[in-house]
Amino acid sequence: MMSFLSINWNVDPELFALGPIHIRYYGLMFVGAFIVSYYIYLHIFKREKIPIPLLEKLTITIALSILIGARLGHCLFYQPDHFLAHPLEIILPVKFSPFRFIGYQGLASHGAAIGILIGIWHWCRKHKKNALWLLDRMGIVVAISGMMVRLGNLMNSEIYGGATNLPWGFVFQRAGETQACHPTQIYEALSYLAIFCLLFFLYKKKGEKLYRGFLFGLFLILLFSARFFIEFIKKTQVDFEDGMLLNMGQLLSIPFIIAGIFLLWRSFRKKENFFKSSIISNR
């Protein structure tokens, strides 16, 4: 429902339930992100003549890396005291006091990013691939996946901003809000969609002119800069962030931005061909 000055947001985050199993929009968006990413990578692998069985192994590696990294990132970056006191809640989708099934609530994008990097290092080492070759293409799929996850956050009425008088402000009624707030989930989703479109365009149309590491460096700078600046209007996620000059999300974004700048500098200094060593021998 929309009024002249705000949008009343009261969407049930649960699509339907099958006994104790609750199907939520967020979960569907998460699964949808993997499916979309798979088909984008399928297009890339076919275009560059990479054996498709390797894509299946990569998909499993990345899926596990994201889930483990995102979960551990949330537990260790945002609620270390609670989860160190209740370590089983890190790996089990339950609360023990009182005992109830809650699903995996709490996934951190910075933890997912670290998990992806570790997973890529393992996959490339095992299959003798150049990590930067894969990372250049990884940025494309991560950007579109990030957009879908943020839309899932919108359906959960979580990770939103502070009060606003703008006409597109959302009143997140399920979160107990009575005034309009910045829908920062939408801000981030639109930013990530724009980054995806730019990176995919550069890959398709300018790939022959690019240097290895350029796309991933650009991805890191754009995505984490967007995250850094949008954090200024977000509500704090955990109490210890109150009073901090920069919140945890911003502090964690800075190293990724610096890494992106370094990769851009390196790409122009090394001038390695964007497609070099992208094809694995079939011996």
Solvent accessible surface area in square Angstrom, and as a share of the most:
residue,aa,sasa,rsa
1,M,187,0.83
2,M,140,0.62
3,S,55,0.35
4,F,184,0.77
5,L,114,0.57
6,S,15,0.10
7,I,36,0.18
8,N,39,0.20
9,W,44,0.16
10,N,81,0.42
11,V,43,0.25
12,D,69,0.36
13,P,21,0.13
14,E,52,0.23
15,L,76,0.38
16,F,98,0.41
17,A,48,0.37
18,L,118,0.59
19,G,62,0.60
20,P,103,0.64
21,I,89,0.45
22,H,83,0.37
23,I,44,0.22
24,R,80,0.29
25,Y,60,0.23
26,Y,32,0.12
27,G,33,0.32
28,L,82,0.41
29,M,52,0.23
30,F,28,0.12
31,V,85,0.49
32,G,16,0.15
33,A,6,0.05
34,F,48,0.20
35,I,93,0.47
36,V,54,0.31
37,S,17,0.11
38,Y,58,0.22
39,Y,135,0.51
40,I,23,0.12
41,Y,11,0.04
42,L,30,0.15
43,H,71,0.32
44,I,0,0.00
45,F,0,0.00
46,K,128,0.54
47,R,95,0.35
48,E,13,0.06
49,K,153,0.65
50,I,5,0.02
51,P,39,0.25
52,I,53,0.27
53,P,83,0.52
54,L,21,0.10
55,L,1,0.00
56,E,92,0.41
57,K,101,0.43
58,L,2,0.01
59,T,41,0.24
60,I,110,0.56
61,T,28,0.16
62,I,17,0.09
63,A,23,0.18
64,L,99,0.49
65,S,17,0.11
66,I,29,0.15
67,L,81,0.40
68,I,101,0.51
69,G,10,0.10
70,A,3,0.02
71,R,21,0.07
72,L,74,0.37
73,G,4,0.04
74,H,27,0.12
75,C,0,0.00
76,L,88,0.44
77,F,52,0.22
78,Y,9,0.03
79,Q,66,0.29
80,P,43,0.27
81,D,120,0.62
82,H,57,0.25
83,F,8,0.03
84,L,120,0.60
85,A,71,0.55
86,H,65,0.29
87,P,82,0.52
88,L,97,0.48
89,E,4,0.02
90,I,22,0.11
91,I,112,0.57
92,L,72,0.36
93,P,30,0.19
94,V,17,0.10
95,K,50,0.21
96,F,79,0.33
97,S,89,0.57
98,P,100,0.63
99,F,138,0.57
100,R,109,0.40
101,F,102,0.43
102,I,36,0.18
103,G,18,0.18
104,Y,107,0.41
105,Q,100,0.44
106,G,20,0.19
107,L,44,0.22
108,A,7,0.05
109,S,48,0.31
110,H,1,0.00
111,G,3,0.03
112,A,15,0.12
113,A,19,0.15
114,I,71,0.36
115,G,9,0.08
116,I,13,0.07
117,L,66,0.33
118,I,107,0.54
119,G,6,0.05
120,I,2,0.01
121,W,149,0.52
122,H,95,0.43
123,W,3,0.01
124,C,6,0.03
125,R,172,0.63
126,K,133,0.56
127,H,29,0.13
128,K,181,0.77
129,K,16,0.07
130,N,50,0.26
131,A,40,0.31
132,L,25,0.13
133,W,0,0.00
134,L,0,0.00
135,L,18,0.09
136,D,0,0.00
137,R,0,0.00
138,M,3,0.01
139,G,1,0.01
140,I,0,0.00
141,V,6,0.03
142,V,33,0.19
143,A,0,0.00
144,I,15,0.08
145,S,20,0.13
146,G,18,0.17
147,M,32,0.14
148,M,30,0.13
149,V,30,0.17
150,R,17,0.06
151,L,55,0.27
152,G,0,0.00
153,N,5,0.02
154,L,14,0.07
155,M,31,0.14
156,N,30,0.15
157,S,7,0.05
158,E,60,0.27
159,I,42,0.21
160,Y,24,0.09
161,G,0,0.00
162,G,21,0.20
163,A,60,0.46
164,T,18,0.11
165,N,146,0.75
166,L,69,0.34
167,P,73,0.46
168,W,119,0.42
169,G,0,0.00
170,F,13,0.06
171,V,14,0.08
172,F,0,0.00
173,Q,77,0.34
174,R,125,0.46
175,A,47,0.37
176,G,60,0.58
177,E,26,0.12
178,T,130,0.75
179,Q,103,0.46
180,A,15,0.11
181,C,0,0.00
182,H,28,0.12
183,P,2,0.01
184,T,0,0.00
185,Q,0,0.00
186,I,45,0.23
187,Y,49,0.19
188,E,0,0.00
189,A,4,0.03
190,L,109,0.54
191,S,30,0.20
192,Y,10,0.04
193,L,66,0.33
194,A,63,0.49
195,I,11,0.06
196,F,32,0.13
197,C,70,0.42
198,L,74,0.37
199,L,1,0.00
200,F,55,0.23
201,F,103,0.43
202,L,28,0.14
203,Y,0,0.00
204,K,70,0.30
205,K,141,0.60
206,K,82,0.35
207,G,3,0.03
208,E,138,0.62
209,K,157,0.67
210,L,20,0.10
211,Y,64,0.24
212,R,14,0.05
213,G,1,0.01
214,F,39,0.16
215,L,0,0.00
216,F,13,0.06
217,G,0,0.00
218,L,29,0.15
219,F,9,0.04
220,L,9,0.04
221,I,36,0.18
222,L,57,0.28
223,L,15,0.08
224,F,8,0.03
225,S,25,0.16
226,A,22,0.17
227,R,9,0.03
228,F,31,0.13
229,F,133,0.55
230,I,20,0.10
231,E,7,0.03
232,F,117,0.49
233,I,66,0.33
234,K,17,0.07
235,K,84,0.35
236,T,63,0.37
237,Q,73,0.33
238,V,24,0.14
239,D,124,0.64
240,F,93,0.39
241,E,6,0.03
242,D,93,0.48
243,G,89,0.86
244,M,68,0.30
245,L,167,0.83
246,L,40,0.20
247,N,17,0.09
248,M,38,0.17
249,G,2,0.01
250,Q,4,0.02
251,L,77,0.38
252,L,33,0.16
253,S,0,0.00
254,I,63,0.32
255,P,77,0.49
256,F,24,0.10
257,I,31,0.16
258,I,106,0.54
259,A,40,0.31
260,G,0,0.00
261,I,98,0.50
262,F,108,0.45
263,L,22,0.11
264,L,37,0.19
265,W,141,0.49
266,R,51,0.19
267,S,1,0.01
268,F,110,0.46
269,R,148,0.54
270,K,97,0.41
271,K,124,0.53
272,E,43,0.19
273,N,75,0.39
274,F,1,0.00
275,F,43,0.18
276,K,115,0.49
277,S,70,0.45
278,S,5,0.03
279,I,109,0.55
280,I,38,0.19
281,S,67,0.43
282,N,133,0.68
283,R,262,0.96
